[in-house]
Amino acid sequence: MKPLTLAAVHGERSILSLIASGALDMHFQPIVELHDGRIHGHEALVRGPRGTPWESPDALFAAARRQGVEIELEIACVKAAVRRWAAHRQPGRLFVNVSARALVEAFCQLSAHECASVLRSHGLAPSSVVLELTEHEHVRDFGPLLGAAQAVHSAGMGLALDDFGDGRSSLRLWAELKPDIVKIDKYFAKGVATHGAKLQTLRALLQIAEVFDTTMVAEGLETPEDLKVVRDLGIALGQGYLIGRPAHAPAGRADEAACEVLRSRDIAVLPELRRVAHRGFTAARFIIDAPSVAPSTTHDELIQRFHADEGLHAVAIVEDGCPVGLLNRQQVLDRYTKPYFKELYGRRPCTLFANLTPLLVDMHTGVEELTAILTSEDQRYLADGFIITENGRYRGLGTGEQLVRAVTELRIEAARHANPLTFLPGNIPISDHIGRLLASGCDFVACYGDLNHFKPFNDHYGYWRGDEMIRLAARAFVTHCDPRRDFVGHVGGDDFVVLFQSEDWMDRCQHIIESFNERALALFDPQALAAGGIEAEDRHGVLRFFPCTTLSIGALRVRPGIFTDPDAVASAAASAKRIAKARACGLHVVDSGEDGGAAA
């Protein structure tokens, strides 16, 4: 090979000179099977000559674009990758990057049969080579590209779509090209262990991949936590610095840090997506198409309007399209039947006794602002209802009953996913996590925590301090659990669930109990602390003494093959909790493989 001089690098035809001299260097980065850690293949990554301005691929291709030889450089890179890969005689597949333009150009020069013959001449089976389509944002004419994709498959090679989801990708391209593999942009895998939105996006892409019968690759895996989450989601292949960095020679196995994660039977604690209270829910859902009246309408005319429409709970007073008042049906009828009202006020305008400061709600108002109405000082909306507007103009009426019912239903639904007091996962995520633990076949410990004598405390000091007690319990659980291995959920009220994979779970439970019991004392007044508790009514209304609030935990060791239903695990853990409370022992442990339990 003729050496490349620095003078040649800076020459007018320097990129073509570089190609002709064979100075392109190839590195290989491993791609692994996430279910067992085996090497699936390697991606070939070009490097320019060391010590030159083109050592990095970005600089190399930038120079090629300036000189108008970008496609020539791409095709040269594919040829260099095939030659170097064939020389290593490494098992697995070779992934090679190629732009849409270069792919179309290549198959204008070679037929599918000729392309397959070239690969075989290097000792490579066409099925061992995957062409990664890059820069697909430039595709304007799908016809030639679809023809090239068909040629790739006819040659027996695989086709991959690279960097899907980077903001320039096309779902249409995925659907029409029907690639064998789609590599998801590294943005979605990076930090997925702590970002619920990224997790949900990957889940959605997995569903799309299933529809199109496509294998997914998660790129950008750099931490054990992200790798574990991606593995548990069921994504088939992974690539990133944690698995292996680009190197001159292909890797025989993934790096040990990645292998350790992939060998582990522990499951990831998936991040929960904070469910903003139904962003699509607005006051527009409440609109009752109710007629309005003018400010000059008399009480006599108003009575006739109400008699003509028995379902009209109120009527808005509107002037020039804008609401200026509200009249409640029942109040108008009650006033009209009083002695002499008809004679004195029947022909007087209805604004005389109207609510001239009604509650006005724009139809685009979200549920968070609607919820605030429930706690406002002016509660007349419960009887009168409220007026719904759009840009200040009258659109219709809403009732207080509608508002209360809708907000309550939304809160109940949200609480099934995350408790509104502690923001910990609720019943549905708890059941989902138990199901994943059971499916993994690993040992784990399901703990059910409950506060002793909480109701008397709540009744005695009020729910504000009661809420603080519950938040204190939540902090104790979260503080002493490993967020990477242990799942903390809030069933509701003063009931908590912890699903431990940490081997030192018993010590963690003791720390949780001790921490809570000590800090909970600060919520009692000095008199109660001196007495060791409070006097309050029990569930039967009898006044008696209750000790200061403490925490009990029932722990269930779950062995593989004992349970198949998450509800059965939760029920057994709750039974252990009841024993802990009855014995006032703090922690009671039950082994699912034994009939009895042990108190600790």
Disulfide bonds with the S-S distance in Angstrom:
none
